[in-house]
Amino acid sequence: MIVDCHTHHLAGSYANYGGDLLASMDRYGIDHAAVFTYDGFFEESSRHNDELARFVDGQPDRLTAFATVHPRRADAAAEVRRAVTELGMRGLKIHPWLQGVSPLEGYMDPVAEVCAELDVPMIFHDGTPPYSTPLQFSLLAERHPDVTVILGHSGLLDLWPEALAAAKRTPNVWLCLCGPPTYALQKLVDGVPHERILFGSDIGFGSDYQARHRLEQVRALDLPPDSLDAILGGNAVRLLGLA
């Protein structure tokens, strides 16, 4: 089973730039996907959480929605609770670089606390300074050891050594293999327990070529078969409670 832990749904004014997510998944043999908003990073998050919930409705075997919030808002933790308990979302996606928030600030703590209470993971865009460097998320994970903190890009092209350091020093930091070059991915899987590594493609913005490329990258790694299966899907099934 292949679970893509990093996809996006575009709605509203951005909808014309999105592709057919299910068609892309079928094209590359992806069985299930965790889906994030895009519009909600810029606009009213609750409205776009509702939109995303409608998008995944009727496809529980294929799609799992992650909420977003603006952590500076006083109602951010309450919106996480609503999204999980009322909309059925199974995680939270924050994009500090786009949203202009720092994982080091205190306003992130109530959001992390409700994620811990509800037992849902937090996935972050990472790999781009100033607000999205991997070790910043490591410090957040240290403050909240009961929360699974996922680095959504494993440091991208330049900060993957920092992502490796973050995952090695902080046991509740997971990596999503979605952006580093192949030689860096091998370094990551050599240095981090395989049960804390996920696959992601970042599709949902029209062209879906990166799904093929990133699947080929992971399949080219020097991994035992059971670890490959876990990274491509088994770990996500366990983390998200998928059937």
HELIX and SHEET records of a PDB file:
HELIX    1   1 GLY A   12  TYR A   17  5                                   6    
HELIX    2   2 LEU A   21  ARG A   27  1                                   7    
HELIX    3   3 ASP A   39  PHE A   41  5                                   3    
HELIX    4   4 SER A   45  VAL A   56  1                                  12    
HELIX    5   5 ALA A   76  THR A   85  1                                  10    
HELIX    6   6 PRO A   96  GLN A   99  1                                   4    
HELIX    7   7 MET A  108  LEU A  118  1                                  11    
HELIX    8   8 PRO A  134  ARG A  143  1                                  10    
HELIX    9   9 TRP A  160  ARG A  169  1                                  10    
HELIX   10  10 THR A  182  GLY A  191  1                                  10    
HELIX   11  11 HIS A  194  ARG A  196  5                                   3    
HELIX   12  12 TYR A  209  ARG A  219  1                                  11    
HELIX   13  13 PRO A  225  ASP A  229  1                                   5    
HELIX   14  14 ALA A  230  GLY A  234  3                                   5    
HELIX   15  15 ASN A  235  LEU A  240  1                                   6    
SHEET    1   A 3 VAL A   3  HIS A   9  0                                        
SHEET    2   A 3 HIS A  32  THR A  37  1                                        
SHEET    3   A 3 LEU A  63  ALA A  65  1                                        
SHEET    1   B 5 LEU A  92  ILE A  94  0                                        
SHEET    2   B 5 MET A 122  PHE A 124  1                                        
SHEET    3   B 5 VAL A 149  LEU A 151  1                                        
SHEET    4   B 5 VAL A 173  LEU A 177  1                                        
SHEET    5   B 5 ILE A 197  PHE A 199  1                                        
END                                                                             
